[in-house]
Amino acid sequence: MRRALILLAALGLCAHVCHGQRPQITRIAYLRYAAGLGGDCSVSVVGKSGSPDQAPSQVLTATCQGKQVLRYETEDALVDLFLNYPHVDRVFALWEGGSHVHFTVFKINSRLLTASTVFDELLEGTPDVINAPDVLLVQHGKRFPEGQATWLPTSTDVYRWRERNTS
């Protein structure tokens, strides 16, 4: 009798979870800011879990002046979401996915209501963002000096921010 009750409970749970259940959506992060002359913008990250045969994902959306300007979806988990002050047109997202760090930079133009992904890489570690000079440092090649728990890079890529001429 006890086995029958457990089996019925499991079948009821599967009927609830496996058939026709809508994805669960959870807000993970929200960032709202005034984007200079362009007006108000917000960036939101929500987690989405669907059916058992589908991996959970996280969706980042950027909205400016009430219009969605960007949608970005990943299976990695959000660790941090931040602006690159004083540059309010750059939003950085740090994701984690098992053995890698996933770093994404979005450029959001609130005046023109446009957005794009300008950097999207799987890395060994978190890059360094430096404002003076305005660069992003991405380190590669982990090596652990004898007796030390921290790693040192064997190479560093330097990404410099450069505004395109629109004229």
C-alpha positions in Angstrom: 0.0 0.0 0.0 2.8 2.4 0.9 4.6 1.8 -2.5 1.3 2.5 -4.3 0.9 5.8 -2.5 4.5 6.8 -3.3 4.1 5.8 -6.9 0.8 7.7 -7.2 2.5 10.8 -5.7 5.4 10.5 -8.1 3.0 10.1 -11.1 1.0 13.2 -9.9 4.2 15.2 -9.6 5.3 14.1 -13.1 1.9 15.0 -14.5 2.3 18.5 -12.9 5.9 19.0 -14.0 6.2 17.1 -17.2 2.9 18.0 -19.0 2.0 21.5 -19.8 3.7 23.3 -17.0 4.8 26.8 -17.9 8.4 27.8 -17.4 9.2 29.3 -14.0 10.7 32.8 -14.3 12.6 34.4 -11.5 14.2 37.9 -11.5 17.9 37.6 -10.7 19.1 41.2 -11.2 17.8 44.6 -12.1 19.8 47.7 -12.9 18.2 51.1 -13.6 20.1 54.2 -14.5 19.8 57.6 -16.1 21.7 57.4 -19.4 22.5 61.1 -19.8 20.5 63.0 -22.4 19.0 59.8 -23.7 16.8 59.2 -20.7 16.1 56.2 -18.5 17.4 52.8 -19.2 17.1 49.5 -17.3 18.8 46.1 -17.6 17.1 43.0 -16.2 18.2 39.4 -15.9 15.6 36.7 -15.3 16.1 33.0 -14.8 14.0 30.6 -16.8 13.5 26.9 -16.1 11.4 24.9 -18.5 10.9 21.2 -19.0 13.2 18.5 -17.6 14.7 17.9 -21.0 15.7 21.6 -21.5 18.5 23.3 -19.7 17.6 26.3 -17.5 18.7 29.6 -19.0 19.1 33.3 -18.0 17.8 36.1 -20.2 19.2 39.7 -20.1 17.0 42.4 -21.5 17.8 46.1 -21.9 15.1 48.7 -22.1 15.5 52.4 -22.8 12.6 54.9 -22.7 10.1 52.0 -22.5 11.4 50.2 -25.6 13.3 46.9 -25.5 16.6 47.4 -27.2 18.4 44.2 -26.4 17.7 40.5 -25.5 20.5 38.1 -24.7 20.1 34.5 -23.5 22.7 32.1 -22.0 22.8 28.9 -20.0 25.5 30.3 -17.8 24.6 31.8 -14.3 24.9 35.5 -13.7 27.5 36.5 -11.1 27.6 40.3 -11.5 26.0 43.0 -13.6 27.4 46.5 -13.5 27.9 49.8 -15.4 31.3 51.0 -16.5 31.2 54.5 -14.8 31.6 57.1 -16.1 30.6 55.5 -19.3 26.8 54.8 -18.9 26.5 53.3 -22.4 28.5 50.1 -21.3 26.9 47.4 -19.3 29.1 44.5 -18.1 27.8 41.0 -17.3 29.9 38.3 -15.6 28.5 34.8 -15.9 29.8 31.5 -14.6 29.3 28.2 -16.4 31.1 25.3 -14.8 34.8 25.5 -15.6 34.7 28.9 -17.3 33.9 32.5 -16.8 31.7 34.1 -19.4 32.2 37.9 -19.7 29.9 40.0 -21.9 30.0 43.8 -22.7 26.9 45.4 -24.1 26.9 48.9 -25.6 23.5 50.6 -25.2 22.8 53.9 -27.0 19.8 55.3 -25.2 19.5 58.3 -27.5 19.2 56.2 -30.7 17.5 53.3 -28.9 20.0 50.7 -30.1 22.2 48.1 -28.4 24.8 45.6 -29.3 27.0 42.9 -27.8 30.6 44.2 -28.3 32.5 41.6 -26.3 31.3 38.0 -25.5 34.0 35.5 -24.5 34.5 32.4 -22.4 37.6 33.0 -20.2 39.8 31.4 -17.7 39.3 34.2 -15.1 37.6 37.5 -14.6 39.1 40.2 -16.8 40.3 43.5 -15.3 38.4 46.7 -16.3 40.6 49.8 -16.1 39.2 53.3 -16.7 42.5 55.2 -17.1 43.6 54.2 -19.7 40.2 52.9 -20.9 41.0 49.2 -21.4 40.0 45.6 -20.7 42.7 43.2 -19.7 42.1 39.5 -20.4 44.6 37.0 -19.0 45.4 33.6 -20.4 47.6 30.6 -19.5 47.2 29.7 -15.9 50.4 28.7 -14.1 50.8 28.2 -10.4 54.2 29.2 -9.0 55.6 26.6 -6.6 53.9 26.8 -3.2 51.3 29.4 -4.2 47.6 28.9 -4.5 47.0 31.8 -6.9 47.7 31.6 -10.6 49.8 33.9 -12.8 49.0 34.5 -16.4 51.4 33.6 -19.2 49.8 36.2 -21.5 47.4 39.2 -21.4 45.2 40.5 -24.2 44.5 44.2 -24.1 41.2 45.5 -25.5 41.1 49.3 -25.9 37.7 51.1 -26.1 37.5 53.2 -29.2 34.5 55.2 -30.4 33.7 54.8 -34.1 33.4 57.9 -36.3 29.8 58.3 -37.3 30.4 61.2 -39.8 
